[in-house]
Amino acid sequence: MFPRVKQVHHLEEYRLELVFTDGTTGELDFKERVVGRGGVFTPLQDVDFFKQVRVDPEAGTIVWPNEVDFCPDVLYSLVTGKPIRAERRARVHEPLTLTRRPRRAGTRQSARVSTG
């Protein structure tokens, strides 16, 4: 898990400066992530609404009044260029697999669920 967002500052239009809990600071332009996307992002196209961004301290990320937010791990990755480790995600979301136990003579076939 990457550090969380501690502070956010609106710079101009769709540009934000983010400060993370480890002291990392960076700027991101959200224009391509907001403009023309529609749906819940429609209100964010209005720069005055976009400026209302704040930090949700519980989630450790940025959020707008309509409750739109961005994953803090993705934000940190975008700011630092550090990739989100796929193997860590894979372990957390590893699919269950069905394995068969050896069958003993005269018993019913049983199965158990395994995570790896």
QUILIN-V918571 format. One record per pair of residues at least 12 apart in sequence whose C-alpha atoms are under 10 Angstrom apart, sorted by the first residue. I is the first residue (numbers start at 1). J is the second residue. Records with the same first field share a line. If there is no record, write none. Layout:
I=J, J
This chain:
1=72, 73, 84, 85, 88, 89
2=20, 21, 22, 72, 73, 74, 75, 76, 77, 82, 84
3=19, 20, 21, 22, 23, 24, 60, 61, 72, 73, 75, 76
4=18, 19, 20, 21, 22, 24, 55, 56, 57, 58, 59, 60, 61, 62, 71, 72, 73, 75, 76
5=18, 19, 20, 21, 22, 23, 24, 25, 55, 56, 57, 59, 60, 61, 62, 71, 72, 73, 75, 76
6=18, 19, 20, 21, 22, 23, 24, 25, 54, 55, 56, 57, 60, 61, 62
7=19, 20, 21, 25, 54, 55, 56, 57, 60, 61, 62
8=20, 25, 26, 27, 53, 54, 55, 61, 62, 63
9=27, 51, 52, 53, 54, 55
10=27, 50, 51, 52, 53, 54
11=27, 28, 29, 51
12=29, 47, 50, 51
13=29, 30, 31, 45, 46, 47, 48, 50, 51
14=28, 29, 30, 31, 32, 33, 34, 35, 44, 45, 46, 47, 50, 51
15=27, 28, 29, 30, 31, 50, 51
16=28, 29, 30, 50, 51, 53
17=29, 79
18=55, 61, 62, 75, 76, 79
19=76, 79
20=60, 61, 72, 75, 76, 79
21=60
24=76, 79, 80
25=76, 79, 80
26=75, 76, 78, 79, 80
27=75, 78, 79
28=75, 78, 79
30=44, 45, 50
31=44, 45
33=45
34=46, 50
40=66, 67, 68
41=64, 66, 68, 69
43=64, 65, 66, 68
44=64, 65, 66, 68
49=64, 65, 66
50=63, 64, 65
51=64
52=64, 65
53=65, 66, 67, 68, 69
54=69
55=69
56=69
59=71, 72
60=72, 73
61=73, 75, 76
62=75
91=115, 116
93=115
94=115, 116
95=114, 115, 116
96=113, 114, 115, 116
97=112, 113, 114, 115, 116
98=111, 112, 113, 114, 115, 116
99=111, 112, 113, 114, 115, 116
100=112, 113, 114
